[in-house]
Amino acid sequence: MGGFVATRRGRLTRPLMVVAHRCLGLALAGFLALAGLTGSVLTFQHELDAWLNPALFRAQTRGPALPPSALIAALARFEPRAQPIQLTLATTPGMTVMIGVAARPDPRTGARAPLGYSQVFIDPASGHIQGTRQSGACCLQRENLIGFLYDLHFTLHLPGLWGVWVMGVVAFVWMLDSGIGFYLTLPPRAALSFWRRWAPAWKIKRDAGPARRIYDLHRANGLWFWPLLLMLALSSLKLNLDAEIFKPMVSLFSPVTPTVYETRGPFQNTEALLSFDMAYARGLQEAARRGWDLPLSQLYHERAYGLYAVRFGTPDTPGFGRRWLYFDHHDGHLLGDSIPGTGSAGDVFSALQLPLHGGKLIGLPGRILICLTGVAIVLLSVTGVLIWWRKRR
């Protein structure tokens, strides 16, 4: 009797899973195809951006780099209304420095007149302004293309946090649907010949008709890439809905250390006495004390939190990723750090998600693999819709 009930339950479960996979797959297909296509391109975003825009990224002169104060002064001469908020240094010889800017508030009214750009590219040796652009601006011009694709991949270019939430929900549903899809590839009933009966699901039948070939392509492609698909869904959830879903979920198994931003919170005293030059010097001093040999690549002035965030490591540093130091922008004391790969199991697992998502954990081979996985996601989305359309007809 128990065996009959179990068999009957299995017969009922599978059709429900088929319907669920079909409905969820159709709802996700457009989002996933877009994410897969843009993600494939973004695995090499820095190289492609520099190749498309040599006038912005290739420095015109050679020589020792000027200190941050001289670069900030060059920016002030170019546009007094621009307030620097980010300094991305040249870690590769012959490249420019990028300064992220915002409009400086009017001292009388507090209003901010639009600048028309958010990034300024400066020759590090001469201080010459080589160009400007608006980050994430639409659409397909070469100076805007990579930033546009990044925002499209992450937020769909929707206003506010709407896009972040939409893509986060897509990631969560995708993670569930990946599990359902894997279940549906298994043989319907347990048998001694399980592996022999499951083997065809991993293959594409060569002499089959178009309909069967599309089905095999969808199923085999999903199986071969399944671990990477599940990993990308999980890491997407981390990047979009970290505090809302990912961190509470991980905290069920292991504690996750709060970030400096979470412990400090929005900062009321916005007066900054620490300059970019001073933050740069403090970062180098602290890194030398710790024995770090990574280059100082970026400084952020987070006025809302009253701190400078100093990053070490290049954009494509393999492994867990780049390290951060945080300094109070008033007196320069060390607030904390972020060293991926250290801390609790939850900290390590959380830190793994970003280098896994971009494939940078194992360097160039990983980035190539993630690029191919993006193509596989597009193929899965297209074949899934074709299978549904044929059955609907």
TORROLO-576990 format. One record per residue (C-alpha): residue number from 1; residue in three letters; x, y, z. Coordinates in steps of 0.5 Angstrom, whole numbers, plus 2048, in hexadecimal, padded with zeros to 3 digits. Layout:
residues N
ATOM resi resn east north  up
ATOM  NUM  ALA    X     Y   Z
...
END
This chain:
residues 393
ATOM resi resn east north  up
ATOM    1  MET  800   800 800
ATOM    2  GLY  806   805 802
ATOM    3  GLY  809   803 7FB
ATOM    4  PHE  803   805 7F7
ATOM    5  VAL  802   80B 7FB
ATOM    6  ALA  809   80D 7FA
ATOM    7  THR  808   80C 7F2
ATOM    8  ARG  802   80F 7F1
ATOM    9  ARG  805   815 7F5
ATOM   10  GLY  80B   815 7F0
ATOM   11  ARG  806   815 7EA
ATOM   12  LEU  802   81B 7ED
ATOM   13  THR  809   81F 7EE
ATOM   14  ARG  80C   81E 7E8
ATOM   15  PRO  806   822 7E4
ATOM   16  LEU  806   827 7E9
ATOM   17  MET  80E   828 7E8
ATOM   18  VAL  80D   828 7E0
ATOM   19  VAL  808   82E 7E1
ATOM   20  ALA  80C   832 7E6
ATOM   21  HIS  812   831 7E2
ATOM   22  ARG  80E   833 7DC
ATOM   23  CYS  80B   839 7DF
ATOM   24  LEU  811   83C 7E3
ATOM   25  GLY  815   83B 7DC
ATOM   26  LEU  811   83F 7D8
ATOM   27  ALA  810   844 7DD
ATOM   28  LEU  818   845 7DE
ATOM   29  ALA  81A   843 7D7
ATOM   30  GLY  81B   84B 7D4
ATOM   31  PHE  81E   84D 7DB
ATOM   32  LEU  823   847 7DB
ATOM   33  ALA  825   848 7D3
ATOM   34  LEU  826   84F 7D4
ATOM   35  ALA  82A   84E 7DB
ATOM   36  GLY  82E   848 7D7
ATOM   37  LEU  830   84C 7D1
ATOM   38  THR  832   852 7D5
ATOM   39  GLY  836   84E 7DA
ATOM   40  SER  83A   84B 7D5
ATOM   41  VAL  83C   852 7D2
ATOM   42  LEU  83D   854 7D9
ATOM   43  THR  842   84F 7DB
ATOM   44  PHE  847   853 7D7
ATOM   45  GLN  844   85A 7D8
ATOM   46  HIS  84B   85D 7DA
ATOM   47  GLU  84E   85B 7D4
ATOM   48  LEU  849   85C 7CF
ATOM   49  ASP  848   863 7D2
ATOM   50  ALA  84F   865 7D1
ATOM   51  TRP  84F   862 7CA
ATOM   52  LEU  849   866 7C8
ATOM   53  ASN  84B   86C 7CB
ATOM   54  PRO  853   86D 7CB
ATOM   55  ALA  852   875 7CB
ATOM   56  LEU  84F   874 7D2
ATOM   57  PHE  853   86E 7D5
ATOM   58  ARG  85A   86F 7D1
ATOM   59  ALA  85F   875 7D4
ATOM   60  GLN  862   879 7CF
ATOM   61  THR  868   87A 7D3
ATOM   62  ARG  86D   876 7D7
ATOM   63  GLY  870   878 7DE
ATOM   64  PRO  870   877 7E5
ATOM   65  ALA  868   878 7E8
ATOM   66  LEU  866   87E 7EB
ATOM   67  PRO  864   87E 7F2
ATOM   68  PRO  85C   87D 7F3
ATOM   69  SER  85C   885 7F6
ATOM   70  ALA  85F   887 7EF
ATOM   71  LEU  85A   883 7EB
ATOM   72  ILE  854   886 7F0
ATOM   73  ALA  857   88D 7EE
ATOM   74  ALA  857   88C 7E7
ATOM   75  LEU  850   88A 7E7
ATOM   76  ALA  84E   890 7EB
ATOM   77  ARG  851   894 7E6
ATOM   78  PHE  84D   890 7E0
ATOM   79  GLU  847   891 7E4
ATOM   80  PRO  846   894 7EB
ATOM   81  ARG  83F   892 7EC
ATOM   82  ALA  841   88B 7EC
ATOM   83  GLN  842   887 7F2
ATOM   84  PRO  847   881 7F2
ATOM   85  ILE  844   87B 7F6
ATOM   86  GLN  848   875 7F2
ATOM   87  LEU  84F   875 7F0
ATOM   88  THR  851   86E 7EC
ATOM   89  LEU  859   86E 7EB
ATOM   90  ALA  85C   86B 7E5
ATOM   91  THR  85F   865 7E7
ATOM   92  THR  861   863 7E0
ATOM   93  PRO  867   868 7DD
ATOM   94  GLY  864   86C 7D7
ATOM   95  MET  85D   86C 7DA
ATOM   96  THR  859   873 7DC
ATOM   97  VAL  856   874 7E3
ATOM   98  MET  84F   874 7E4
ATOM   99  ILE  84C   879 7E9
ATOM  100  GLY  844   878 7EB
ATOM  101  VAL  841   87F 7EC
ATOM  102  ALA  83A   882 7EE
ATOM  103  ALA  838   889 7EE
ATOM  104  ARG  83A   88D 7F4
ATOM  105  PRO  834   890 7F7
ATOM  106  ASP  833   898 7F7
ATOM  107  PRO  836   89B 7FD
ATOM  108  ARG  830   8A0 7FE
ATOM  109  THR  82A   89B 7FB
ATOM  110  GLY  82D   894 7FC
ATOM  111  ALA  82A   893 7F5
ATOM  112  ARG  82F   88E 7F0
ATOM  113  ALA  82F   891 7E9
ATOM  114  PRO  830   88A 7E5
ATOM  115  LEU  837   889 7E2
ATOM  116  GLY  835   885 7DC
ATOM  117  TYR  83A   880 7DE
ATOM  118  SER  83C   87C 7E4
ATOM  119  GLN  843   879 7E2
ATOM  120  VAL  849   87D 7E0
ATOM  121  PHE  84F   87A 7DD
ATOM  122  ILE  856   87D 7DE
ATOM  123  ASP  85D   87C 7DC
ATOM  124  PRO  861   87A 7E2
ATOM  125  ALA  867   87D 7E0
ATOM  126  SER  865   884 7DD
ATOM  127  GLY  85E   885 7E1
ATOM  128  HIS  85B   886 7DA
ATOM  129  ILE  854   884 7D9
ATOM  130  GLN  853   87F 7D4
ATOM  131  GLY  84B   87F 7D4
ATOM  132  THR  845   87E 7D8
ATOM  133  ARG  83F   87A 7D8
ATOM  134  GLN  838   878 7DB
ATOM  135  SER  838   871 7DF
ATOM  136  GLY  833   86D 7DC
ATOM  137  ALA  830   872 7D7
ATOM  138  CYS  82C   86F 7D2
ATOM  139  CYS  82E   86C 7CD
ATOM  140  LEU  832   869 7C7
ATOM  141  GLN  837   86E 7C6
ATOM  142  ARG  83E   86B 7C7
ATOM  143  GLU  83F   86F 7CE
ATOM  144  ASN  839   86D 7D1
ATOM  145  LEU  838   866 7CE
ATOM  146  ILE  83B   862 7D4
ATOM  147  GLY  838   866 7DA
ATOM  148  PHE  832   866 7D6
ATOM  149  LEU  832   85E 7D6
ATOM  150  TYR  834   85E 7DD
ATOM  151  ASP  82E   862 7E0
ATOM  152  LEU  82A   85E 7DB
ATOM  153  HIS  82D   857 7DE
ATOM  154  PHE  82C   85A 7E5
ATOM  155  THR  826   85E 7E5
ATOM  156  LEU  823   85E 7DF
ATOM  157  HIS  823   866 7DF
ATOM  158  LEU  81D   866 7E3
ATOM  159  PRO  81D   86C 7E8
ATOM  160  GLY  81F   86C 7EF
ATOM  161  LEU  81F   865 7F2
ATOM  162  TRP  81A   862 7EE
ATOM  163  GLY  81F   85F 7E9
ATOM  164  VAL  823   85C 7EE
ATOM  165  TRP  81D   859 7F2
ATOM  166  VAL  81A   856 7EB
ATOM  167  MET  821   853 7E9
ATOM  168  GLY  822   850 7F0
ATOM  169  VAL  81B   84D 7F0
ATOM  170  VAL  81D   84A 7E9
ATOM  171  ALA  823   847 7EC
ATOM  172  PHE  81F   844 7F2
ATOM  173  VAL  81A   841 7EE
ATOM  174  TRP  81F   83E 7E9
ATOM  175  MET  823   83B 7EF
ATOM  176  LEU  81C   837 7F0
ATOM  177  ASP  81B   836 7E9
ATOM  178  SER  822   833 7E8
ATOM  179  GLY  820   82E 7ED
ATOM  180  ILE  81A   82C 7EA
ATOM  181  GLY  81D   82B 7E3
ATOM  182  PHE  823   827 7E6
ATOM  183  TYR  81D   822 7E9
ATOM  184  LEU  819   822 7E3
ATOM  185  THR  820   81F 7DF
ATOM  186  LEU  820   819 7E4
ATOM  187  PRO  81C   812 7E2
ATOM  188  PRO  815   812 7E4
ATOM  189  ARG  816   80C 7E8
ATOM  190  ALA  81C   809 7EC
ATOM  191  ALA  81F   803 7E9
ATOM  192  LEU  825   7FF 7E9
ATOM  193  SER  827   802 7E3
ATOM  194  PHE  827   809 7E5
ATOM  195  TRP  82D   80C 7E2
ATOM  196  ARG  82C   808 7DB
ATOM  197  ARG  825   80B 7DB
ATOM  198  TRP  827   812 7DD
ATOM  199  ALA  82D   812 7D8
ATOM  200  PRO  829   814 7D2
ATOM  201  ALA  827   81B 7D5
ATOM  202  TRP  82E   81D 7D5
ATOM  203  LYS  82F   81C 7CD
ATOM  204  ILE  82C   81F 7C7
ATOM  205  LYS  829   819 7C2
ATOM  206  ARG  82C   81B 7BC
ATOM  207  ASP  827   817 7B7
ATOM  208  ALA  821   81B 7BA
ATOM  209  GLY  81C   81F 7B7
ATOM  210  PRO  81C   827 7B9
ATOM  211  ALA  817   826 7BE
ATOM  212  ARG  81B   821 7C2
ATOM  213  ARG  822   824 7C1
ATOM  214  ILE  81F   82B 7C4
ATOM  215  TYR  81D   827 7CA
ATOM  216  ASP  823   823 7CB
ATOM  217  LEU  827   82A 7CA
ATOM  218  HIS  823   82D 7CF
ATOM  219  ARG  824   827 7D4
ATOM  220  ALA  82B   825 7D3
ATOM  221  ASN  82D   82C 7D3
ATOM  222  GLY  82A   82D 7DA
ATOM  223  LEU  82D   827 7DD
ATOM  224  TRP  834   829 7DB
ATOM  225  PHE  834   830 7DD
ATOM  226  TRP  82F   82E 7E3
ATOM  227  PRO  834   830 7E9
ATOM  228  LEU  837   836 7E5
ATOM  229  LEU  82F   838 7E4
ATOM  230  LEU  82E   837 7EC
ATOM  231  MET  834   83B 7EE
ATOM  232  LEU  832   841 7E9
ATOM  233  ALA  82B   841 7EC
ATOM  234  LEU  82E   841 7F3
ATOM  235  SER  833   846 7F2
ATOM  236  SER  82E   84B 7EF
ATOM  237  LEU  829   84A 7F5
ATOM  238  LYS  82F   84C 7F9
ATOM  239  LEU  831   852 7F4
ATOM  240  ASN  82A   855 7F4
ATOM  241  LEU  826   853 7FA
ATOM  242  ASP  82C   852 7FF
ATOM  243  ALA  829   855 806
ATOM  244  GLU  822   853 804
ATOM  245  ILE  823   84B 802
ATOM  246  PHE  82A   849 801
ATOM  247  LYS  82D   84B 808
ATOM  248  PRO  827   848 80C
ATOM  249  MET  827   842 808
ATOM  250  VAL  82F   841 809
ATOM  251  SER  82E   843 811
ATOM  252  LEU  82A   83D 812
ATOM  253  PHE  830   839 811
ATOM  254  SER  835   83D 813
ATOM  255  PRO  836   844 816
ATOM  256  VAL  838   84A 811
ATOM  257  THR  83C   850 814
ATOM  258  PRO  839   857 813
ATOM  259  THR  83C   85B 80E
ATOM  260  VAL  83F   862 810
ATOM  261  TYR  839   865 80C
ATOM  262  GLU  834   861 810
ATOM  263  THR  838   862 817
ATOM  264  ARG  839   86A 816
ATOM  265  GLY  833   86C 813
ATOM  266  PRO  831   872 80F
ATOM  267  PHE  836   878 812
ATOM  268  GLN  833   87E 815
ATOM  269  ASN  83A   882 815
ATOM  270  THR  83B   883 80D
ATOM  271  GLU  841   888 80E
ATOM  272  ALA  848   884 80B
ATOM  273  LEU  84E   886 80D
ATOM  274  LEU  852   881 80A
ATOM  275  SER  854   882 803
ATOM  276  PHE  855   87D 7FD
ATOM  277  ASP  85C   87E 7FE
ATOM  278  MET  85C   87C 805
ATOM  279  ALA  857   876 805
ATOM  280  TYR  85C   874 7FF
ATOM  281  ALA  862   874 804
ATOM  282  ARG  85E   871 80A
ATOM  283  GLY  85C   86B 805
ATOM  284  LEU  863   86A 803
ATOM  285  GLN  866   86A 80A
ATOM  286  GLU  861   865 80D
ATOM  287  ALA  862   861 807
ATOM  288  ALA  869   861 808
ATOM  289  ARG  868   85F 810
ATOM  290  ARG  864   859 80E
ATOM  291  GLY  869   857 808
ATOM  292  TRP  864   858 802
ATOM  293  ASP  868   858 7FC
ATOM  294  LEU  861   859 7F8
ATOM  295  PRO  861   860 7F4
ATOM  296  LEU  85D   866 7F7
ATOM  297  SER  858   866 7F1
ATOM  298  GLN  852   86A 7F4
ATOM  299  LEU  84F   86F 7F9
ATOM  300  TYR  848   871 7FA
ATOM  301  HIS  846   877 7FF
ATOM  302  GLU  83F   874 802
ATOM  303  ARG  83D   87B 805
ATOM  304  ALA  836   878 807
ATOM  305  TYR  83A   873 80B
ATOM  306  GLY  840   878 80D
ATOM  307  LEU  845   874 80B
ATOM  308  TYR  84A   872 805
ATOM  309  ALA  84A   86B 802
ATOM  310  VAL  851   869 7FF
ATOM  311  ARG  852   863 7FB
ATOM  312  PHE  858   85F 7F9
ATOM  313  GLY  858   85A 7F3
ATOM  314  THR  857   85B 7EC
ATOM  315  PRO  850   85A 7E9
ATOM  316  ASP  852   853 7E6
ATOM  317  THR  856   851 7EC
ATOM  318  PRO  855   849 7ED
ATOM  319  GLY  852   846 7F3
ATOM  320  PHE  84D   848 7F8
ATOM  321  GLY  84E   84F 7F6
ATOM  322  ARG  850   856 7F8
ATOM  323  ARG  852   858 7FF
ATOM  324  TRP  84F   85F 802
ATOM  325  LEU  851   863 808
ATOM  326  TYR  84C   869 80B
ATOM  327  PHE  84F   86F 80E
ATOM  328  ASP  84B   874 812
ATOM  329  HIS  84A   87B 80D
ATOM  330  HIS  84B   87F 813
ATOM  331  ASP  851   87D 817
ATOM  332  GLY  854   877 812
ATOM  333  HIS  853   872 818
ATOM  334  LEU  852   86B 815
ATOM  335  LEU  84B   868 815
ATOM  336  GLY  84C   861 813
ATOM  337  ASP  84D   85D 80D
ATOM  338  SER  84B   858 808
ATOM  339  ILE  84F   852 806
ATOM  340  PRO  84B   84D 802
ATOM  341  GLY  84D   846 804
ATOM  342  THR  84D   847 80C
ATOM  343  GLY  848   847 811
ATOM  344  SER  843   842 813
ATOM  345  ALA  840   83D 80E
ATOM  346  GLY  83B   841 80C
ATOM  347  ASP  83F   847 80B
ATOM  348  VAL  844   843 806
ATOM  349  PHE  83E   840 802
ATOM  350  SER  83B   847 801
ATOM  351  ALA  842   84A 7FF
ATOM  352  LEU  842   844 7FA
ATOM  353  GLN  83C   846 7F6
ATOM  354  LEU  83F   84C 7F2
ATOM  355  PRO  845   849 7F0
ATOM  356  LEU  841   843 7EE
ATOM  357  HIS  83C   847 7EA
ATOM  358  GLY  841   84B 7E6
ATOM  359  GLY  845   844 7E5
ATOM  360  LYS  84B   848 7E8
ATOM  361  LEU  84C   843 7EE
ATOM  362  ILE  851   83F 7E9
ATOM  363  GLY  853   844 7E5
ATOM  364  LEU  852   844 7DD
ATOM  365  PRO  850   83D 7DC
ATOM  366  GLY  84A   83F 7E1
ATOM  367  ARG  848   845 7DD
ATOM  368  ILE  848   841 7D7
ATOM  369  LEU  844   83C 7DA
ATOM  370  ILE  83F   841 7DD
ATOM  371  CYS  83E   844 7D6
ATOM  372  LEU  83D   83D 7D3
ATOM  373  THR  837   83C 7D8
ATOM  374  GLY  834   843 7D6
ATOM  375  VAL  833   840 7CF
ATOM  376  ALA  831   83A 7D2
ATOM  377  ILE  82B   83E 7D6
ATOM  378  VAL  829   841 7D0
ATOM  379  LEU  829   83A 7CC
ATOM  380  LEU  825   837 7D2
ATOM  381  SER  820   83D 7D2
ATOM  382  VAL  81F   83D 7CA
ATOM  383  THR  81E   835 7CA
ATOM  384  GLY  819   835 7D0
ATOM  385  VAL  815   83A 7CC
ATOM  386  LEU  815   836 7C6
ATOM  387  ILE  813   830 7CA
ATOM  388  TRP  80D   833 7CD
ATOM  389  TRP  80B   836 7C6
ATOM  390  ARG  80B   830 7C2
ATOM  391  LYS  807   82C 7C8
ATOM  392  ARG  802   832 7C8
ATOM  393  ARG  801   831 7C0
END
